[in-house]
């Protein structure tokens, strides 16, 4: 029984090898004459940087950045004491006669 199993496995292994050998022809990036994305992500990243020197060494935050102000805003949000937005008179989005009903029945 072992000899018959071995005799069956050899042709199956050879068939599997032949079947996978053609996979390179199916891969769209492996075909000749096709664009290959080599280094395109890095180039795109470099094009989006404001200063090329920032890729080598970063820089600190601006002088007008205030961590205390940001921390206070987060604290108010967590305590549910958010300050209302100032009224500019340009738009009143969300303030037009809301009565509390959701409109459903």
N, C-alpha and C positions, 0 to 999 in steps of 0.2 A: 504494500500500500504506500509506503514511503517513496518508492521509486516512481510510482505513477503520479504522486503529488509533486515530486520534484520535476518530473517531465512536464507537468502542466504549468508549473510556476515559471520555468525558464521562458517559454514563449510569451506569457503574460508580462513578465518583467521587460522583455525586449520590446513588446508592443507599447508599454507605458513609456519607455525611454524614447521611442520614435515619436510618440504622440506629444511629448513635452518638448521635443527638440524644435518644433515649429513655433513655439510661443513667442520667440523674439520677433517673428514676422508680424504678429498680431499687435504687439506693443506699439502704440502710435509714436512714442518717442525714440524707438529703436530703429525705425525705418529710415533709409537714407533720404536726404533732401528735406527732412522735416526739422522745423525750429526746435531747438532744445533749450529749456529754461535754465541754463547754467549761469548762476550768479544774478539772476534777474531780481530775486527778493532783496539781496544786498544792495543792488544798484537802486532799486526803488526806495529803500530805506535811506540811502545816502542822499537821494534827490529831495527828500522831504525834510531834511535837517536844515534848520535856519543857518547855523554856522558849522562848517566842516570840522572845526576844532572840537565841537561838542561830542563828536564820535570818539575822540581820543580821551578827553577829560571833560567831565561835566562841570557845570557851574552852579552856584548857589541861587537861592530865590532872590527876587527883587527886594530892594530896600523897603518898599511900601507894603510888603506882605506882613500881615499881623496874625500870628497863630492864636493869640488871645481872643480876637474878634471871631475867628472861625470856631474856636472851642465854645465860646459863649452862645453862638447860634446853634450848635449841636446840643448844648445843654438845654436851651429853651425848647428845642424840638423834642427832646426826650422827656421833659417835664410837661409837655403839651401847653406851653406858654408862648407860642409863636406870635411874633409881632405882625399885625396886619400890614399889607402893602399900602403905600401912600396912594391917595386918590389923585390921579392926574387929570381926570376929566376927559380923557381920550376914549376910554372904553370902559364898560361896566360888565365885563364878562362874568357870568356866574352870579350876578346880583339882581336879575330881573324878575322880581316877584315870586321867588321860590316859596312855596307854602308848606313844604314838608311831605307832600304826597309824591309817590314815585310814578304816578301816571298809570299804574297797572290796576287791575280790578281784584 
